[in-house]
């Protein structure tokens, strides 16, 4: 099953949407690699890329939210921090026992991405639109 971007996740903020799409592409590629039995080192490299991409994306969102005085910034940062902690833990667990963790990572990420964009990021978009900033 493909992990696919859907236009319902469009925020209207180009850089945020591009980064969300990149995260979906990485998660989809990760799922396909695992299902196809790709070499462990390639999967691990892609997992590391997913962590780095997530860190960049969260920094971008937090910069935007800070710039516009988003009142729920602290909560959003907390969600990002929790997610990064989980990603780092999953990467370590994968390095220790890759077979057991392999399919768990893309499934976890797909669910988290969809929930976070729909529930978290759209709160910021609504905030911007209410102030005619987006």
VENQUIMO-V816692 format. One record per residue. N is the residue number from 1. RES is the residue in one letter. PSI is psi in whole degrees, 0 to 359 (NA if undefined). Layout:
# VENQUIMO-V816692
N,RES,PSI  N,RES,PSI
This chain:
# VENQUIMO-V816692
1,X,130  2,X,141  3,X,101  4,X,143  5,X,146  6,X,142  7,X,343  8,X,346  9,X,0  10,X,128  11,X,340  12,X,357  13,X,108  14,X,309  15,X,322  16,X,314  17,X,319  18,X,319  19,X,320  20,X,316  21,X,320  22,X,318  23,X,316  24,X,318  25,X,317  26,X,315  27,X,319  28,X,315  29,X,320  30,X,313  31,X,315  32,X,317  33,X,317  34,X,313  35,X,328  36,X,359  37,X,37  38,X,157  39,X,138  40,X,320  41,X,326  42,X,320  43,X,316  44,X,319  45,X,320  46,X,323  47,X,317  48,X,323  49,X,321  50,X,317  51,X,312  52,X,317  53,X,319  54,X,317  55,X,315  56,X,315  57,X,315  58,X,321  59,X,320  60,X,310  61,X,314  62,X,325  63,X,313  64,X,313  65,X,320  66,X,319  67,X,324  68,X,8  69,X,38  70,X,122  71,X,339  72,X,21  73,X,315  74,X,316  75,X,318  76,X,317  77,X,320  78,X,318  79,X,317  80,X,315  81,X,316  82,X,317  83,X,316  84,X,322  85,X,314  86,X,318  87,X,316  88,X,320  89,X,318  90,X,321  91,X,315  92,X,316  93,X,322  94,X,317  95,X,329  96,X,322  97,X,78  98,X,327  99,X,317  100,X,331  101,X,344  102,X,302  103,X,343  104,X,322  105,X,306  106,X,326  107,X,315  108,X,312  109,X,318  110,X,312  111,X,317  112,X,315  113,X,311  114,X,316  115,X,313  116,X,318  117,X,311  118,X,317  119,X,323  120,X,306  121,X,326  122,X,338  123,X,319  124,X,317  125,X,317  126,X,319  127,X,314  128,X,316  129,X,323  130,X,338  131,X,13  132,X,38  133,X,353  134,X,NA
